Amino acid sequence: MMMTKIKTTKIRLANKNLLFAELIVVVLFFSLAMTACVTLFAGAYKDGQQSSDLTNAVIMAQNTAELMKATGRMPPAVTEEDGLQMQVEAEVVDGILEAVITVSNPKDNSIIYELKVGVLP
């Protein structure tokens, strides 16, 4: 009778140890999955921000080019809008107003968009 009780106790302890090991594996798996998801979401946020900056840069440059074509005048050399900086370098060559419109990110001075424009007076 005594022998049966010892075996039962050993089996219960072995089951508890296996359950504990299984729980550790499950926690590790979910930790790895969470790390992968956080990395993906961070990358998606960065891509979305770059896309938004590019869209705003294109709109700024096109508006400035249209203003130059409509008025025939040079816009201000440096303008800031929506967290982006726009620089216009213009000169008159052979009676044509030629300009290079550059939109950059002032935080890291990276060029986001560049547009070359030629306007007849």
Jmol script that loads the backbone (N, CA, C; Angstrom):
load data "model"
ATOM      1  N   MET A   1       0.802  -1.184   0.000  1.00  0.00           N
ATOM      2  CA  MET A   1       0.000   0.000   0.000  1.00  0.00           C
ATOM      3  C   MET A   1       0.852   1.257   0.000  1.00  0.00           C
ATOM      4  N   MET A   2       1.904   1.209   0.740  1.00  0.00           N
ATOM      5  CA  MET A   2       2.787   2.356   0.827  1.00  0.00           C
ATOM      6  C   MET A   2       3.452   2.669  -0.511  1.00  0.00           C
ATOM      7  N   MET A   3       3.733   1.664  -1.282  1.00  0.00           N
ATOM      8  CA  MET A   3       4.405   1.822  -2.561  1.00  0.00           C
ATOM      9  C   MET A   3       3.534   2.578  -3.553  1.00  0.00           C
ATOM     10  N   THR A   4       2.245   2.363  -3.590  1.00  0.00           N
ATOM     11  CA  THR A   4       1.338   3.035  -4.510  1.00  0.00           C
ATOM     12  C   THR A   4       1.284   4.527  -4.234  1.00  0.00           C
ATOM     13  N   LYS A   5       1.302   4.926  -2.995  1.00  0.00           N
ATOM     14  CA  LYS A   5       1.233   6.326  -2.638  1.00  0.00           C
ATOM     15  C   LYS A   5       2.484   7.069  -3.099  1.00  0.00           C
ATOM     16  N   ILE A   6       3.646   6.483  -2.989  1.00  0.00           N
ATOM     17  CA  ILE A   6       4.899   7.111  -3.426  1.00  0.00           C
ATOM     18  C   ILE A   6       4.893   7.298  -4.939  1.00  0.00           C
ATOM     19  N   LYS A   7       4.452   6.319  -5.684  1.00  0.00           N
ATOM     20  CA  LYS A   7       4.405   6.428  -7.143  1.00  0.00           C
ATOM     21  C   LYS A   7       3.446   7.531  -7.582  1.00  0.00           C
ATOM     22  N   THR A   8       2.304   7.612  -6.930  1.00  0.00           N
ATOM     23  CA  THR A   8       1.327   8.645  -7.271  1.00  0.00           C
ATOM     24  C   THR A   8       1.896  10.031  -7.012  1.00  0.00           C
ATOM     25  N   THR A   9       2.592  10.212  -5.939  1.00  0.00           N
ATOM     26  CA  THR A   9       3.195  11.506  -5.612  1.00  0.00           C
ATOM     27  C   THR A   9       4.249  11.871  -6.644  1.00  0.00           C
ATOM     28  N   LYS A  10       5.063  10.922  -7.072  1.00  0.00           N
ATOM     29  CA  LYS A  10       6.085  11.188  -8.080  1.00  0.00           C
ATOM     30  C   LYS A  10       5.452  11.578  -9.414  1.00  0.00           C
ATOM     31  N   ILE A  11       4.366  10.946  -9.779  1.00  0.00           N
ATOM     32  CA  ILE A  11       3.685  11.257 -11.038  1.00  0.00           C
ATOM     33  C   ILE A  11       3.109  12.673 -10.978  1.00  0.00           C
ATOM     34  N   ARG A  12       2.511  13.047  -9.856  1.00  0.00           N
ATOM     35  CA  ARG A  12       1.959  14.389  -9.718  1.00  0.00           C
ATOM     36  C   ARG A  12       3.058  15.450  -9.826  1.00  0.00           C
ATOM     37  N   LEU A  13       4.208  15.205  -9.190  1.00  0.00           N
ATOM     38  CA  LEU A  13       5.323  16.155  -9.275  1.00  0.00           C
ATOM     39  C   LEU A  13       5.849  16.258 -10.706  1.00  0.00           C
ATOM     40  N   ALA A  14       5.930  15.147 -11.391  1.00  0.00           N
ATOM     41  CA  ALA A  14       6.403  15.146 -12.771  1.00  0.00           C
ATOM     42  C   ALA A  14       5.436  15.920 -13.664  1.00  0.00           C
ATOM     43  N   ASN A  15       4.133  15.756 -13.445  1.00  0.00           N
ATOM     44  CA  ASN A  15       3.130  16.504 -14.231  1.00  0.00           C
ATOM     45  C   ASN A  15       3.236  17.999 -13.962  1.00  0.00           C
ATOM     46  N   LYS A  16       3.475  18.391 -12.718  1.00  0.00           N
ATOM     47  CA  LYS A  16       3.614  19.805 -12.397  1.00  0.00           C
ATOM     48  C   LYS A  16       4.854  20.400 -13.067  1.00  0.00           C
ATOM     49  N   ASN A  17       5.940  19.645 -13.084  1.00  0.00           N
ATOM     50  CA  ASN A  17       7.162  20.125 -13.733  1.00  0.00           C
ATOM     51  C   ASN A  17       6.964  20.273 -15.240  1.00  0.00           C
ATOM     52  N   LEU A  18       6.265  19.346 -15.851  1.00  0.00           N
ATOM     53  CA  LEU A  18       5.991  19.441 -17.283  1.00  0.00           C
ATOM     54  C   LEU A  18       5.090  20.634 -17.591  1.00  0.00           C
ATOM     55  N   LEU A  19       4.094  20.854 -16.750  1.00  0.00           N
ATOM     56  CA  LEU A  19       3.211  21.992 -16.943  1.00  0.00           C
ATOM     57  C   LEU A  19       3.991  23.302 -16.830  1.00  0.00           C
ATOM     58  N   PHE A  20       4.870  23.390 -15.873  1.00  0.00           N
ATOM     59  CA  PHE A  20       5.694  24.585 -15.694  1.00  0.00           C
ATOM     60  C   PHE A  20       6.584  24.818 -16.916  1.00  0.00           C
ATOM     61  N   ALA A  21       7.203  23.775 -17.422  1.00  0.00           N
ATOM     62  CA  ALA A  21       8.056  23.892 -18.608  1.00  0.00           C
ATOM     63  C   ALA A  21       7.233  24.318 -19.821  1.00  0.00           C
ATOM     64  N   GLU A  22       6.039  23.765 -19.952  1.00  0.00           N
ATOM     65  CA  GLU A  22       5.167  24.135 -21.069  1.00  0.00           C
ATOM     66  C   GLU A  22       4.750  25.607 -20.974  1.00  0.00           C
ATOM     67  N   LEU A  23       4.452  26.081 -19.798  1.00  0.00           N
ATOM     68  CA  LEU A  23       4.095  27.482 -19.604  1.00  0.00           C
ATOM     69  C   LEU A  23       5.257  28.403 -19.959  1.00  0.00           C
ATOM     70  N   ILE A  24       6.465  28.017 -19.623  1.00  0.00           N
ATOM     71  CA  ILE A  24       7.647  28.819 -19.971  1.00  0.00           C
ATOM     72  C   ILE A  24       7.792  28.901 -21.492  1.00  0.00           C
ATOM     73  N   VAL A  25       7.603  27.779 -22.179  1.00  0.00           N
ATOM     74  CA  VAL A  25       7.698  27.769 -23.642  1.00  0.00           C
ATOM     75  C   VAL A  25       6.623  28.655 -24.255  1.00  0.00           C
ATOM     76  N   VAL A  26       5.428  28.609 -23.747  1.00  0.00           N
ATOM     77  CA  VAL A  26       4.324  29.433 -24.262  1.00  0.00           C
ATOM     78  C   VAL A  26       4.623  30.917 -24.052  1.00  0.00           C
ATOM     79  N   VAL A  27       5.121  31.286 -22.880  1.00  0.00           N
ATOM     80  CA  VAL A  27       5.456  32.683 -22.595  1.00  0.00           C
ATOM     81  C   VAL A  27       6.568  33.157 -23.538  1.00  0.00           C
ATOM     82  N   LEU A  28       7.568  32.331 -23.762  1.00  0.00           N
ATOM     83  CA  LEU A  28       8.645  32.691 -24.693  1.00  0.00           C
ATOM     84  C   LEU A  28       8.119  32.870 -26.119  1.00  0.00           C
ATOM     85  N   PHE A  29       7.224  31.987 -26.537  1.00  0.00           N
ATOM     86  CA  PHE A  29       6.649  32.097 -27.876  1.00  0.00           C
ATOM     87  C   PHE A  29       5.879  33.405 -28.032  1.00  0.00           C
ATOM     88  N   PHE A  30       5.049  33.740 -27.055  1.00  0.00           N
ATOM     89  CA  PHE A  30       4.280  34.983 -27.146  1.00  0.00           C
ATOM     90  C   PHE A  30       5.187  36.210 -27.051  1.00  0.00           C
ATOM     91  N   SER A  31       6.268  36.109 -26.307  1.00  0.00           N
ATOM     92  CA  SER A  31       7.221  37.220 -26.247  1.00  0.00           C
ATOM     93  C   SER A  31       7.861  37.455 -27.612  1.00  0.00           C
ATOM     94  N   LEU A  32       8.242  36.390 -28.285  1.00  0.00           N
ATOM     95  CA  LEU A  32       8.819  36.524 -29.628  1.00  0.00           C
ATOM     96  C   LEU A  32       7.799  37.069 -30.622  1.00  0.00           C
ATOM     97  N   ALA A  33       6.580  36.599 -30.526  1.00  0.00           N
ATOM     98  CA  ALA A  33       5.527  37.089 -31.424  1.00  0.00           C
ATOM     99  C   ALA A  33       5.252  38.570 -31.172  1.00  0.00           C
ATOM    100  N   MET A  34       5.231  38.970 -29.910  1.00  0.00           N
ATOM    101  CA  MET A  34       5.006  40.376 -29.574  1.00  0.00           C
ATOM    102  C   MET A  34       6.148  41.250 -30.099  1.00  0.00           C
ATOM    103  N   THR A  35       7.373  40.802 -29.993  1.00  0.00           N
ATOM    104  CA  THR A  35       8.518  41.551 -30.496  1.00  0.00           C
ATOM    105  C   THR A  35       8.420  41.736 -32.006  1.00  0.00           C
ATOM    106  N   ALA A  36       8.028  40.691 -32.702  1.00  0.00           N
ATOM    107  CA  ALA A  36       7.879  40.791 -34.156  1.00  0.00           C
ATOM    108  C   ALA A  36       6.771  41.774 -34.527  1.00  0.00           C
ATOM    109  N   CYS A  37       5.658  41.728 -33.818  1.00  0.00           N
ATOM    110  CA  CYS A  37       4.547  42.643 -34.113  1.00  0.00           C
ATOM    111  C   CYS A  37       4.918  44.089 -33.836  1.00  0.00           C
ATOM    112  N   VAL A  38       5.602  44.351 -32.737  1.00  0.00           N
ATOM    113  CA  VAL A  38       6.019  45.715 -32.408  1.00  0.00           C
ATOM    114  C   VAL A  38       6.984  46.234 -33.462  1.00  0.00           C
ATOM    115  N   THR A  39       7.885  45.400 -33.923  1.00  0.00           N
ATOM    116  CA  THR A  39       8.829  45.797 -34.972  1.00  0.00           C
ATOM    117  C   THR A  39       8.094  46.134 -36.267  1.00  0.00           C
ATOM    118  N   LEU A  40       7.111  45.324 -36.631  1.00  0.00           N
ATOM    119  CA  LEU A  40       6.339  45.588 -37.842  1.00  0.00           C
ATOM    120  C   LEU A  40       5.546  46.885 -37.735  1.00  0.00           C
ATOM    121  N   PHE A  41       4.918  47.118 -36.600  1.00  0.00           N
ATOM    122  CA  PHE A  41       4.136  48.339 -36.424  1.00  0.00           C
ATOM    123  C   PHE A  41       5.028  49.579 -36.429  1.00  0.00           C
ATOM    124  N   ALA A  42       6.205  49.483 -35.843  1.00  0.00           N
ATOM    125  CA  ALA A  42       7.133  50.614 -35.860  1.00  0.00           C
ATOM    126  C   ALA A  42       7.588  50.921 -37.277  1.00  0.00           C
ATOM    127  N   GLY A  43       7.866  49.888 -38.063  1.00  0.00           N
ATOM    128  CA  GLY A  43       8.248  50.084 -39.460  1.00  0.00           C
ATOM    129  C   GLY A  43       7.116  50.677 -40.277  1.00  0.00           C
ATOM    130  N   ALA A  44       5.906  50.235 -40.022  1.00  0.00           N
ATOM    131  CA  ALA A  44       4.746  50.769 -40.736  1.00  0.00           C
ATOM    132  C   ALA A  44       4.524  52.236 -40.395  1.00  0.00           C
ATOM    133  N   TYR A  45       4.728  52.598 -39.141  1.00  0.00           N
ATOM    134  CA  TYR A  45       4.575  53.999 -38.737  1.00  0.00           C
ATOM    135  C   TYR A  45       5.611  54.868 -39.441  1.00  0.00           C
ATOM    136  N   LYS A  46       6.846  54.395 -39.494  1.00  0.00           N
ATOM    137  CA  LYS A  46       7.916  55.150 -40.157  1.00  0.00           C
ATOM    138  C   LYS A  46       7.612  55.313 -41.648  1.00  0.00           C
ATOM    139  N   ASP A  47       7.166  54.257 -42.304  1.00  0.00           N
ATOM    140  CA  ASP A  47       6.807  54.342 -43.726  1.00  0.00           C
ATOM    141  C   ASP A  47       5.651  55.299 -43.955  1.00  0.00           C
ATOM    142  N   GLY A  48       4.678  55.278 -43.075  1.00  0.00           N
ATOM    143  CA  GLY A  48       3.539  56.189 -43.188  1.00  0.00           C
ATOM    144  C   GLY A  48       3.963  57.641 -43.037  1.00  0.00           C
ATOM    145  N   GLN A  49       4.884  57.900 -42.111  1.00  0.00           N
ATOM    146  CA  GLN A  49       5.384  59.264 -41.911  1.00  0.00           C
ATOM    147  C   GLN A  49       6.163  59.736 -43.134  1.00  0.00           C
ATOM    148  N   GLN A  50       6.979  58.870 -43.712  1.00  0.00           N
ATOM    149  CA  GLN A  50       7.727  59.234 -44.922  1.00  0.00           C
ATOM    150  C   GLN A  50       6.777  59.508 -46.085  1.00  0.00           C
ATOM    151  N   SER A  51       5.738  58.720 -46.209  1.00  0.00           N
ATOM    152  CA  SER A  51       4.755  58.921 -47.267  1.00  0.00           C
ATOM    153  C   SER A  51       4.031  60.244 -47.096  1.00  0.00           C
ATOM    154  N   SER A  52       3.663  60.559 -45.869  1.00  0.00           N
ATOM    155  CA  SER A  52       2.991  61.830 -45.580  1.00  0.00           C
ATOM    156  C   SER A  52       3.906  63.013 -45.889  1.00  0.00           C
ATOM    157  N   ASP A  53       5.172  62.907 -45.501  1.00  0.00           N
ATOM    158  CA  ASP A  53       6.133  63.981 -45.795  1.00  0.00           C
ATOM    159  C   ASP A  53       6.312  64.164 -47.301  1.00  0.00           C
ATOM    160  N   LEU A  54       6.378  63.071 -48.050  1.00  0.00           N
ATOM    161  CA  LEU A  54       6.534  63.172 -49.499  1.00  0.00           C
ATOM    162  C   LEU A  54       5.321  63.824 -50.139  1.00  0.00           C
ATOM    163  N   THR A  55       4.135  63.454 -49.698  1.00  0.00           N
ATOM    164  CA  THR A  55       2.911  64.055 -50.238  1.00  0.00           C
ATOM    165  C   THR A  55       2.879  65.556 -49.978  1.00  0.00           C
ATOM    166  N   ASN A  56       3.189  65.954 -48.742  1.00  0.00           N
ATOM    167  CA  ASN A  56       3.210  67.372 -48.411  1.00  0.00           C
ATOM    168  C   ASN A  56       4.289  68.123 -49.194  1.00  0.00           C
ATOM    169  N   ALA A  57       5.436  67.493 -49.399  1.00  0.00           N
ATOM    170  CA  ALA A  57       6.523  68.123 -50.142  1.00  0.00           C
ATOM    171  C   ALA A  57       6.135  68.350 -51.605  1.00  0.00           C
ATOM    172  N   VAL A  58       5.507  67.366 -52.221  1.00  0.00           N
ATOM    173  CA  VAL A  58       5.073  67.502 -53.614  1.00  0.00           C
ATOM    174  C   VAL A  58       4.040  68.617 -53.744  1.00  0.00           C
ATOM    175  N   ILE A  59       3.101  68.680 -52.820  1.00  0.00           N
ATOM    176  CA  ILE A  59       2.069  69.731 -52.863  1.00  0.00           C
ATOM    177  C   ILE A  59       2.707  71.105 -52.709  1.00  0.00           C
ATOM    178  N   MET A  60       3.644  71.246 -51.774  1.00  0.00           N
ATOM    179  CA  MET A  60       4.313  72.537 -51.576  1.00  0.00           C
ATOM    180  C   MET A  60       5.055  72.972 -52.832  1.00  0.00           C
ATOM    181  N   ALA A  61       5.813  72.058 -53.424  1.00  0.00           N
ATOM    182  CA  ALA A  61       6.602  72.395 -54.608  1.00  0.00           C
ATOM    183  C   ALA A  61       5.700  72.728 -55.800  1.00  0.00           C
ATOM    184  N   GLN A  62       4.633  71.974 -55.989  1.00  0.00           N
ATOM    185  CA  GLN A  62       3.722  72.239 -57.103  1.00  0.00           C
ATOM    186  C   GLN A  62       2.994  73.569 -56.931  1.00  0.00           C
ATOM    187  N   ASN A  63       2.577  73.878 -55.709  1.00  0.00           N
ATOM    188  CA  ASN A  63       1.921  75.160 -55.467  1.00  0.00           C
ATOM    189  C   ASN A  63       2.857  76.322 -55.760  1.00  0.00           C
ATOM    190  N   THR A  64       4.103  76.195 -55.361  1.00  0.00           N
ATOM    191  CA  THR A  64       5.077  77.251 -55.623  1.00  0.00           C
ATOM    192  C   THR A  64       5.340  77.386 -57.116  1.00  0.00           C
ATOM    193  N   ALA A  65       5.450  76.278 -57.824  1.00  0.00           N
ATOM    194  CA  ALA A  65       5.668  76.322 -59.277  1.00  0.00           C
ATOM    195  C   ALA A  65       4.478  76.969 -59.986  1.00  0.00           C
ATOM    196  N   GLU A  66       3.284  76.625 -59.563  1.00  0.00           N
ATOM    197  CA  GLU A  66       2.093  77.227 -60.168  1.00  0.00           C
ATOM    198  C   GLU A  66       2.024  78.726 -59.879  1.00  0.00           C
ATOM    199  N   LEU A  67       2.410  79.117 -58.681  1.00  0.00           N
ATOM    200  CA  LEU A  67       2.438  80.535 -58.329  1.00  0.00           C
ATOM    201  C   LEU A  67       3.451  81.285 -59.198  1.00  0.00           C
ATOM    202  N   MET A  68       4.601  80.664 -59.418  1.00  0.00           N
ATOM    203  CA  MET A  68       5.618  81.283 -60.280  1.00  0.00           C
ATOM    204  C   MET A  68       5.116  81.421 -61.711  1.00  0.00           C
ATOM    205  N   LYS A  69       4.446  80.399 -62.225  1.00  0.00           N
ATOM    206  CA  LYS A  69       3.934  80.451 -63.595  1.00  0.00           C
ATOM    207  C   LYS A  69       2.824  81.482 -63.728  1.00  0.00           C
ATOM    208  N   ALA A  70       1.989  81.587 -62.698  1.00  0.00           N
ATOM    209  CA  ALA A  70       0.861  82.518 -62.766  1.00  0.00           C
ATOM    210  C   ALA A  70       1.315  83.970 -62.652  1.00  0.00           C
ATOM    211  N   THR A  71       2.291  84.249 -61.781  1.00  0.00           N
ATOM    212  CA  THR A  71       2.688  85.634 -61.542  1.00  0.00           C
ATOM    213  C   THR A  71       3.966  86.028 -62.261  1.00  0.00           C
ATOM    214  N   GLY A  72       4.803  85.067 -62.588  1.00  0.00           N
ATOM    215  CA  GLY A  72       6.084  85.377 -63.227  1.00  0.00           C
ATOM    216  C   GLY A  72       7.093  85.950 -62.250  1.00  0.00           C
ATOM    217  N   ARG A  73       6.807  85.889 -60.957  1.00  0.00           N
ATOM    218  CA  ARG A  73       7.708  86.413 -59.932  1.00  0.00           C
ATOM    219  C   ARG A  73       8.334  85.276 -59.136  1.00  0.00           C
ATOM    220  N   MET A  74       9.456  85.604 -58.506  1.00  0.00           N
ATOM    221  CA  MET A  74      10.131  84.615 -57.672  1.00  0.00           C
ATOM    222  C   MET A  74       9.501  84.607 -56.276  1.00  0.00           C
ATOM    223  N   PRO A  75       9.252  83.444 -55.735  1.00  0.00           N
ATOM    224  CA  PRO A  75       8.705  83.354 -54.372  1.00  0.00           C
ATOM    225  C   PRO A  75       9.818  83.592 -53.344  1.00  0.00           C
ATOM    226  N   PRO A  76       9.490  83.633 -52.062  1.00  0.00           N
ATOM    227  CA  PRO A  76      10.531  83.776 -51.035  1.00  0.00           C
ATOM    228  C   PRO A  76      11.542  82.634 -51.126  1.00  0.00           C
ATOM    229  N   ALA A  77      12.784  82.933 -50.777  1.00  0.00           N
ATOM    230  CA  ALA A  77      13.855  81.938 -50.919  1.00  0.00           C
ATOM    231  C   ALA A  77      13.667  80.737 -49.992  1.00  0.00           C
ATOM    232  N   VAL A  78      13.232  80.983 -48.768  1.00  0.00           N
ATOM    233  CA  VAL A  78      13.063  79.886 -47.802  1.00  0.00           C
ATOM    234  C   VAL A  78      11.691  80.013 -47.145  1.00  0.00           C
ATOM    235  N   THR A  79      10.970  78.893 -47.108  1.00  0.00           N
ATOM    236  CA  THR A  79       9.648  78.856 -46.498  1.00  0.00           C
ATOM    237  C   THR A  79       9.537  77.589 -45.655  1.00  0.00           C
ATOM    238  N   GLU A  80       8.871  77.679 -44.518  1.00  0.00           N
ATOM    239  CA  GLU A  80       8.608  76.492 -43.695  1.00  0.00           C
ATOM    240  C   GLU A  80       7.115  76.296 -43.541  1.00  0.00           C
ATOM    241  N   GLU A  81       6.692  75.044 -43.713  1.00  0.00           N
ATOM    242  CA  GLU A  81       5.271  74.718 -43.609  1.00  0.00           C
ATOM    243  C   GLU A  81       5.133  73.232 -43.306  1.00  0.00           C
ATOM    244  N   ASP A  82       4.225  72.882 -42.417  1.00  0.00           N
ATOM    245  CA  ASP A  82       3.949  71.487 -42.043  1.00  0.00           C
ATOM    246  C   ASP A  82       5.206  70.738 -41.591  1.00  0.00           C
ATOM    247  N   GLY A  83       6.136  71.435 -40.970  1.00  0.00           N
ATOM    248  CA  GLY A  83       7.359  70.790 -40.502  1.00  0.00           C
ATOM    249  C   GLY A  83       8.365  70.527 -41.601  1.00  0.00           C
ATOM    250  N   LEU A  84       8.139  71.060 -42.800  1.00  0.00           N
ATOM    251  CA  LEU A  84       9.061  70.900 -43.918  1.00  0.00           C
ATOM    252  C   LEU A  84       9.612  72.263 -44.319  1.00  0.00           C
ATOM    253  N   GLN A  85      10.802  72.268 -44.868  1.00  0.00           N
ATOM    254  CA  GLN A  85      11.446  73.507 -45.294  1.00  0.00           C
ATOM    255  C   GLN A  85      11.598  73.482 -46.813  1.00  0.00           C
ATOM    256  N   MET A  86      11.174  74.584 -47.452  1.00  0.00           N
ATOM    257  CA  MET A  86      11.258  74.682 -48.908  1.00  0.00           C
ATOM    258  C   MET A  86      12.219  75.805 -49.269  1.00  0.00           C
ATOM    259  N   GLN A  87      13.164  75.493 -50.156  1.00  0.00           N
ATOM    260  CA  GLN A  87      14.112  76.485 -50.642  1.00  0.00           C
ATOM    261  C   GLN A  87      13.918  76.635 -52.145  1.00  0.00           C
ATOM    262  N   VAL A  88      13.952  77.894 -52.602  1.00  0.00           N
ATOM    263  CA  VAL A  88      13.808  78.177 -54.027  1.00  0.00           C
ATOM    264  C   VAL A  88      15.062  78.908 -54.484  1.00  0.00           C
ATOM    265  N   GLU A  89      15.752  78.307 -55.437  1.00  0.00           N
ATOM    266  CA  GLU A  89      16.911  78.948 -56.050  1.00  0.00           C
ATOM    267  C   GLU A  89      16.507  79.282 -57.482  1.00  0.00           C
ATOM    268  N   ALA A  90      16.391  80.583 -57.776  1.00  0.00           N
ATOM    269  CA  ALA A  90      15.898  81.003 -59.086  1.00  0.00           C
ATOM    270  C   ALA A  90      16.876  81.983 -59.720  1.00  0.00           C
ATOM    271  N   GLU A  91      16.916  81.953 -61.050  1.00  0.00           N
ATOM    272  CA  GLU A  91      17.710  82.904 -61.807  1.00  0.00           C
ATOM    273  C   GLU A  91      17.096  83.051 -63.193  1.00  0.00           C
ATOM    274  N   VAL A  92      17.380  84.173 -63.819  1.00  0.00           N
ATOM    275  CA  VAL A  92      16.874  84.425 -65.171  1.00  0.00           C
ATOM    276  C   VAL A  92      17.996  84.110 -66.154  1.00  0.00           C
ATOM    277  N   VAL A  93      17.709  83.156 -67.048  1.00  0.00           N
ATOM    278  CA  VAL A  93      18.680  82.758 -68.070  1.00  0.00           C
ATOM    279  C   VAL A  93      18.015  82.904 -69.428  1.00  0.00           C
ATOM    280  N   ASP A  94      18.578  83.786 -70.269  1.00  0.00           N
ATOM    281  CA  ASP A  94      18.051  84.035 -71.621  1.00  0.00           C
ATOM    282  C   ASP A  94      16.569  84.402 -71.591  1.00  0.00           C
ATOM    283  N   GLY A  95      16.176  85.181 -70.623  1.00  0.00           N
ATOM    284  CA  GLY A  95      14.797  85.642 -70.532  1.00  0.00           C
ATOM    285  C   GLY A  95      13.830  84.630 -69.946  1.00  0.00           C
ATOM    286  N   ILE A  96      14.336  83.499 -69.478  1.00  0.00           N
ATOM    287  CA  ILE A  96      13.492  82.463 -68.879  1.00  0.00           C
ATOM    288  C   ILE A  96      13.822  82.388 -67.385  1.00  0.00           C
ATOM    289  N   LEU A  97      12.784  82.448 -66.574  1.00  0.00           N
ATOM    290  CA  LEU A  97      12.966  82.303 -65.130  1.00  0.00           C
ATOM    291  C   LEU A  97      13.082  80.818 -64.815  1.00  0.00           C
ATOM    292  N   GLU A  98      14.294  80.401 -64.426  1.00  0.00           N
ATOM    293  CA  GLU A  98      14.538  78.998 -64.097  1.00  0.00           C
ATOM    294  C   GLU A  98      14.693  78.882 -62.586  1.00  0.00           C
ATOM    295  N   ALA A  99      14.039  77.898 -62.036  1.00  0.00           N
ATOM    296  CA  ALA A  99      14.093  77.724 -60.588  1.00  0.00           C
ATOM    297  C   ALA A  99      14.208  76.247 -60.237  1.00  0.00           C
ATOM    298  N   VAL A 100      14.864  76.017 -59.126  1.00  0.00           N
ATOM    299  CA  VAL A 100      14.928  74.679 -58.533  1.00  0.00           C
ATOM    300  C   VAL A 100      14.282  74.788 -57.160  1.00  0.00           C
ATOM    301  N   ILE A 101      13.197  74.063 -56.974  1.00  0.00           N
ATOM    302  CA  ILE A 101      12.452  74.067 -55.715  1.00  0.00           C
ATOM    303  C   ILE A 101      12.824  72.795 -54.969  1.00  0.00           C
ATOM    304  N   THR A 102      13.403  72.957 -53.794  1.00  0.00           N
ATOM    305  CA  THR A 102      13.842  71.821 -52.992  1.00  0.00           C
ATOM    306  C   THR A 102      13.098  71.826 -51.665  1.00  0.00           C
ATOM    307  N   VAL A 103      12.455  70.717 -51.362  1.00  0.00           N
ATOM    308  CA  VAL A 103      11.753  70.559 -50.086  1.00  0.00           C
ATOM    309  C   VAL A 103      12.527  69.532 -49.269  1.00  0.00           C
ATOM    310  N   SER A 104      12.876  69.930 -48.036  1.00  0.00           N
ATOM    311  CA  SER A 104      13.676  69.046 -47.195  1.00  0.00           C
ATOM    312  C   SER A 104      13.098  68.985 -45.790  1.00  0.00           C
ATOM    313  N   ASN A 105      13.586  68.023 -45.043  1.00  0.00           N
ATOM    314  CA  ASN A 105      13.198  67.859 -43.647  1.00  0.00           C
ATOM    315  C   ASN A 105      14.233  68.605 -42.803  1.00  0.00           C
ATOM    316  N   PRO A 106      13.839  69.652 -42.083  1.00  0.00           N
ATOM    317  CA  PRO A 106      14.827  70.416 -41.319  1.00  0.00           C
ATOM    318  C   PRO A 106      15.429  69.654 -40.146  1.00  0.00           C
ATOM    319  N   LYS A 107      14.798  68.578 -39.710  1.00  0.00           N
ATOM    320  CA  LYS A 107      15.325  67.809 -38.585  1.00  0.00           C
ATOM    321  C   LYS A 107      16.639  67.113 -38.944  1.00  0.00           C
ATOM    322  N   ASP A 108      16.685  66.502 -40.127  1.00  0.00           N
ATOM    323  CA  ASP A 108      17.898  65.787 -40.526  1.00  0.00           C
ATOM    324  C   ASP A 108      18.486  66.299 -41.849  1.00  0.00           C
ATOM    325  N   ASN A 109      17.964  67.405 -42.363  1.00  0.00           N
ATOM    326  CA  ASN A 109      18.437  68.036 -43.597  1.00  0.00           C
ATOM    327  C   ASN A 109      18.442  67.078 -44.792  1.00  0.00           C
ATOM    328  N   SER A 110      17.511  66.152 -44.826  1.00  0.00           N
ATOM    329  CA  SER A 110      17.405  65.233 -45.960  1.00  0.00           C
ATOM    330  C   SER A 110      16.435  65.815 -46.987  1.00  0.00           C
ATOM    331  N   ILE A 111      16.816  65.725 -48.251  1.00  0.00           N
ATOM    332  CA  ILE A 111      15.967  66.234 -49.330  1.00  0.00           C
ATOM    333  C   ILE A 111      14.850  65.226 -49.578  1.00  0.00           C
ATOM    334  N   ILE A 112      13.620  65.727 -49.538  1.00  0.00           N
ATOM    335  CA  ILE A 112      12.462  64.866 -49.750  1.00  0.00           C
ATOM    336  C   ILE A 112      12.012  64.925 -51.204  1.00  0.00           C
ATOM    337  N   TYR A 113      12.005  66.145 -51.777  1.00  0.00           N
ATOM    338  CA  TYR A 113      11.498  66.308 -53.142  1.00  0.00           C
ATOM    339  C   TYR A 113      12.201  67.499 -53.775  1.00  0.00           C
ATOM    340  N   GLU A 114      12.469  67.391 -55.072  1.00  0.00           N
ATOM    341  CA  GLU A 114      13.101  68.483 -55.809  1.00  0.00           C
ATOM    342  C   GLU A 114      12.394  68.642 -57.152  1.00  0.00           C
ATOM    343  N   LEU A 115      12.102  69.895 -57.518  1.00  0.00           N
ATOM    344  CA  LEU A 115      11.372  70.185 -58.749  1.00  0.00           C
ATOM    345  C   LEU A 115      12.086  71.294 -59.500  1.00  0.00           C
ATOM    346  N   LYS A 116      12.328  71.089 -60.791  1.00  0.00           N
ATOM    347  CA  LYS A 116      12.942  72.107 -61.638  1.00  0.00           C
ATOM    348  C   LYS A 116      11.857  72.735 -62.509  1.00  0.00           C
ATOM    349  N   VAL A 117      11.844  74.080 -62.542  1.00  0.00           N
ATOM    350  CA  VAL A 117      10.792  74.814 -63.225  1.00  0.00           C
ATOM    351  C   VAL A 117      11.422  75.861 -64.134  1.00  0.00           C
ATOM    352  N   GLY A 118      10.847  76.011 -65.308  1.00  0.00           N
ATOM    353  CA  GLY A 118      11.219  77.095 -66.211  1.00  0.00           C
ATOM    354  C   GLY A 118       9.963  77.877 -66.593  1.00  0.00           C
ATOM    355  N   VAL A 119      10.024  79.213 -66.407  1.00  0.00           N
ATOM    356  CA  VAL A 119       8.856  80.043 -66.641  1.00  0.00           C
ATOM    357  C   VAL A 119       9.199  81.126 -67.654  1.00  0.00           C
ATOM    358  N   LEU A 120       8.376  81.211 -68.708  1.00  0.00           N
ATOM    359  CA  LEU A 120       8.536  82.304 -69.676  1.00  0.00           C
ATOM    360  C   LEU A 120       7.843  83.531 -69.126  1.00  0.00           C
ATOM    361  N   PRO A 121       8.474  84.729 -69.281  1.00  0.00           N
ATOM    362  CA  PRO A 121       7.817  85.949 -68.787  1.00  0.00           C
ATOM    363  C   PRO A 121       6.623  86.334 -69.617  1.00  0.00           C
TER     364      PRO A 121
END
end "model"
wireframe off; spacefill off
backbone 0.3
color backbone group
